Amino acid sequence: MSSALIVTGTDTGIGKTVFAAGLTRALGATYWKPVQSGIEDETDSQTVARLSGRPVLPEGYALKRPASPHLSAAEEGIEIAPAHLRLPDCAEPLVIEGAGGVLVPLHENLLLADLMAVWRAPAIIVARTGLGTINHSLMTIEALRARKVDILGIAFVGDDMADSRAIICRIGNVHDLGRLPRLTELTPATLQAAFHNIDLSAIRGAL
């Protein structure tokens, strides 16, 4: 099995998929989204394929409704089973993108963070830089550490807020992996250029 990294977030809609796409391209990796909730528009897998040009594995579950996975699955008469979400064998590094935040329920007795603990792969936390990020980031760090999930570092998306970044990393005792700005034109080229702000040496060191 290849080395695997989990890209998780402090919330939904914060730029986690864009970060995962940039990371997949930068590492020459394969991408996997175990659980996709919402397939009406472009899925996260399709976004990553378009922006990274790298191989994308099929989702373990592709659920129609854009909602919490436990609810989307229940509406389709499905129960998300951990046995169906074992890490796939892969000859390259594997970038795994979670669904929403780490305490999102996959079903009523399984949170995403619990599954991350089973995978035993290091996690990169993606956080926005706006108001509320200190609280959300520190709670995410605590939830992962309570389950003994290794945290490789935290990457930020948005306008630079140096004080918020510094206090999160100091209190949470995590490595600042850098910041991606919000890109007005999101293309493979603009994302690759923006990714020069990310500490890839620290990430590659975990593989």
C-alpha positions in Angstrom: 0.0 0.0 0.0 1.2 3.5 -0.8 1.8 6.3 1.7 -1.5 8.1 2.4 -2.4 11.5 3.6 -5.8 12.7 4.7 -7.0 16.2 3.8 -9.7 17.1 6.3 -11.3 20.4 7.2 -12.7 22.5 10.0 -16.0 22.9 8.1 -17.6 22.5 4.7 -17.1 25.0 1.8 -13.7 26.2 3.0 -11.5 25.3 0.1 -10.6 21.8 1.1 -11.2 20.3 -2.3 -9.1 23.0 -4.0 -6.3 22.3 -1.6 -6.6 18.6 -2.2 -6.4 19.1 -5.9 -3.2 21.3 -5.6 -1.6 18.7 -3.3 -2.5 15.8 -5.5 -0.8 17.5 -8.5 2.2 18.7 -6.5 2.9 15.2 -5.1 2.1 13.3 -8.3 -0.5 11.5 -6.2 -3.7 9.6 -6.7 -6.9 11.1 -5.2 -9.7 9.4 -3.4 -12.9 10.8 -2.0 -14.4 8.0 0.2 -17.8 9.6 0.7 -19.4 12.2 -1.6 -22.6 13.8 -0.5 -24.2 15.8 -3.4 -23.7 14.8 -7.1 -25.9 17.4 -8.9 -23.1 19.7 -9.8 -19.4 18.9 -10.3 -18.3 16.4 -7.7 -15.2 16.9 -5.7 -13.6 14.0 -7.6 -14.4 15.7 -10.9 -13.0 19.0 -9.6 -9.8 17.4 -8.5 -9.4 15.5 -11.8 -9.9 18.8 -13.7 -7.5 20.8 -11.6 -4.8 18.2 -11.0 -4.7 16.1 -14.1 -3.9 13.1 -11.8 -5.7 9.7 -11.4 -8.9 9.7 -9.4 -10.3 6.6 -7.8 -14.1 6.0 -7.7 -15.9 7.1 -4.5 -16.8 4.5 -2.0 -20.2 6.1 -1.7 -21.6 8.7 -4.1 -24.8 10.1 -2.4 -27.3 12.3 -4.2 -28.3 14.8 -1.6 -25.8 17.5 -0.5 -26.2 17.0 3.2 -24.5 15.2 6.1 -23.5 11.7 4.8 -25.6 9.9 7.4 -28.7 11.7 6.2 -28.0 11.4 2.5 -27.3 7.7 2.9 -30.5 7.1 4.9 -32.6 8.7 2.3 -31.3 6.2 -0.2 -31.7 3.3 2.1 -27.9 2.9 2.5 -25.8 2.4 5.6 -22.2 3.5 5.2 -20.0 0.6 6.3 -16.4 1.0 7.3 -15.5 -2.3 5.7 -16.4 -0.7 2.4 -14.0 2.2 3.0 -10.7 0.4 3.5 -7.7 2.2 2.1 -7.2 1.1 -1.5 -3.9 -0.3 -2.7 -2.1 2.3 -4.8 1.4 2.5 -6.3 1.6 6.3 -5.8 1.0 8.5 -2.8 -2.7 8.7 -2.0 -4.5 11.9 -1.1 -7.8 11.2 0.7 -10.3 13.9 1.1 -12.8 13.7 3.9 -16.4 15.0 3.9 -17.0 18.3 5.7 -15.5 18.5 9.2 -14.0 15.7 11.2 -17.1 15.1 13.4 -19.5 14.7 10.5 -21.5 11.5 11.1 -21.2 8.8 8.4 -23.9 7.0 10.3 -25.3 7.4 13.8 -22.5 5.3 15.4 -19.6 6.4 13.2 -18.0 9.8 12.8 -15.5 10.6 10.1 -12.8 11.1 12.8 -13.4 7.5 14.0 -12.7 6.3 10.4 -9.6 8.4 10.2 -8.3 6.7 13.3 -8.8 3.3 11.7 -6.9 4.4 8.6 -3.9 5.4 10.7 -2.7 8.0 8.1 -1.5 11.5 9.0 -3.9 14.3 8.5 -3.6 17.8 7.1 -6.3 20.2 8.4 -7.5 22.8 6.0 -9.0 25.9 7.7 -10.4 29.2 6.5 -8.8 32.4 7.7 -12.0 34.3 8.5 -13.8 34.9 11.8 -14.4 31.8 13.8 -11.4 29.9 12.5 -9.6 29.9 15.8 -12.4 28.1 17.6 -13.1 25.6 14.8 -9.4 24.8 14.2 -8.6 24.2 17.8 -11.7 22.0 18.2 -10.7 20.0 15.1 -7.2 19.5 16.5 -8.6 18.3 19.9 -11.0 15.9 18.2 -8.2 14.3 16.1 -5.8 14.1 19.0 -8.4 12.4 21.2 -8.5 9.7 18.6 -4.7 9.5 18.2 -4.8 10.7 14.6 -1.4 12.2 13.7 -1.7 15.8 12.5 0.9 16.7 9.9 0.0 20.4 10.0 -2.7 23.0 9.2 -3.1 24.9 5.9 -5.1 28.0 5.6 -7.3 29.3 2.7 -8.3 32.9 2.3 -7.0 36.4 3.1 -3.9 36.5 5.3 -4.8 36.8 9.0 -1.4 36.4 10.6 -2.5 36.6 14.2 -5.2 33.9 13.8 -2.7 31.6 12.1 -0.1 32.2 14.8 -2.4 31.6 17.8 -3.9 28.5 16.3 -0.5 27.0 15.6 0.9 28.0 19.0 -2.1 26.8 21.1 -2.7 23.8 19.0 1.0 22.9 18.7 0.7 22.3 15.0 2.9 23.2 12.0 1.7 26.0 9.8 1.9 24.6 6.3 1.1 27.9 4.6 -1.8 29.7 3.0 -3.7 29.5 -0.3 -5.4 32.8 -1.4 -8.9 32.6 -2.8 -8.3 32.5 -6.6 -10.6 34.6 -8.7 -9.6 32.5 -11.7 -9.3 28.9 -10.7 -7.4 26.9 -13.2 -4.6 24.2 -13.1 -2.0 26.9 -13.8 -3.2 29.4 -11.2 -3.6 26.7 -8.5 -0.1 25.4 -9.2 1.3 28.9 -8.9 -0.5 29.5 -5.6 0.7 26.2 -4.2 4.2 27.6 -4.0 3.0 29.1 -0.7 2.6 25.6 0.8 5.3 23.8 2.7 5.6 20.8 0.5 8.9 19.7 2.0 7.2 19.0 5.3 4.4 17.1 3.6 6.7 15.0 1.5 8.6 14.1 4.6 5.6 12.3 5.9 5.4 10.0 2.9 
